[in-house]
Amino acid sequence: MDLIEEAISIFKSTLANVDPNLFLPEIIKMDSSTSTFKVYGDEFNLNKNQKIYVLGSGKASPTMAEAVEKIFTSNIHAGLIIAPPHSNSNLNTIQMLEGTHPIPDEKSLAATNRYLEFIQTIPSGSYVFNLISGGSSALLCKPVNHISIQDLQKVFQLLIQSGATIQEVNTVRKSLSQVKGGQLLERLNQVQLLDIIISDVPDDDLRFIGSGPTVAQEISYIQSIAVTEKYSRWNKLPESVRSHLLSNASNEASDSTPYTTADFKSHYSWIVSSAVKVAKETRLIAQNRGYEVTLFEPAWTGTIEDFEEYIYQHTIQHVNDKSIKRALIFFGECTVTISGDGKGGRNQELALRMANRFSQTDRSLAFLSAGTDGIDGPTDVAGAVINEKTKNKAQEMGIYIDKYLSENNSYHFFKKFGNHIITGPTGNNVMDIQIVLLN
């Protein structure tokens, strides 16, 4: 197996080992003999007339829902989740609706309206498992009444292309929503709400996972305006959005405090998987294959330019030590400022940048960057993998890396050259993984 094949194999083995269908039964356990269930060490009694309902949204919600159905079987009365298009599931009691990602459209809005109607049917006192994962910001989408879905789409597009961090993007998103930023809590305060969360954000900050629909928090219109101004997007926003932010920012300034959503006592939240867990699984797999492994923590946040330099500098330190098979594991999500009109995602672009950087390296290596959700940007691939020969081989084929990078067109580079990583939607979403193998 050459290094490119090995890197892909390690990545796919990681995905298989962190499937929610495998780990959720170890976390959530039902004891039918005592009508109790546990989540980690917390125990809950299921009364005779009490039923379990399931809500969910995000890229991992179908696999999470499958696992919950298997755990609770007939104890689940009903459920409804919103997932990306073409998600695979084998659900019986829980209904799956489709939204769109990364830009919401009428499908996301229709699914969210149905989701909110479903919430109204849940009896007071019921247990509600709420399965949240990355992607919820687009899938669970209901803008404030005077902002159209078309105007919201423009905001999402502007923010995604701006280079803003996920925290900054979600600061704006929740200020334009009826469900984000803890605003879903007031619709669920009559039930016992149990959030089961797969984190796709740095530091596992609950406020920013899927824009925190059931996480009580501040919603600041002043901060939202500041984000759009920081990235020179304010004047490009639709008039309805600017009007909404300005009027609420004025109220916020007069009250001297941001609007804060409220929590309630019978609400619990657990993070059951995260990027660091998956990165450590990747480390273990590489170790078992004979590599000396270094895992770089914490999760990366920052620009793709800085991430490229960070990976290169840490890799080049080990190039001359050819006595050891070495693997370097990075994880996180970098931001890309889009200037071209090509097609791609941050993982493919990062792989293409590293093909440039490693082209003069005097050692066999492979570099892989891929999204754990199996989708990189608006494409049908998870990412890409390169080696030290990629640039020269591409030039021999008449394919020039710099041209594709200038157009943000990494997808079509790898479409011509090869080395795309294709998994299909994985039913998981815990940021991106980068693997460097040195042999």
Secondary structure, DSSP 8 states (H G I E B T S, - for coil): --HHHHHHHHHHHHHHHT-HHHHHHHHEEEETTTTEEEETTEEEE--TT--EEEEEESTTHHHHHHHHHHHHGGGEEEEEEEE-TT-----SSEEEEE--SSS--HHHHHHHHHHHHHHHTS-TT-EEEEEE-TTHHHHS--B-TTS-HHHHHHHHHHHHTTT--HHHHHHHHHHTBSSTTTTTGGGSTTSEEEEEEE--SGGG-GGGGGG-TTS--EE-HHHHHHHHHHTT-GGGS-HHHHHHHHHHHHHHHHHTS-EE----TTEEEEEEE-HHHHHHHHHHHHHHTT-EEEE--S-EEEEHHHHHHHHHHHHHTTTT-TTS-EEEEEEEEEE----S-----HHHHHHHHHHHHGGG-SS-EEEEEEETTS--TTSSS-EEEEETTHHHHHHHTT--HHHHHHTT-HHHHHHHH--EE-----S----EEEEEEE-
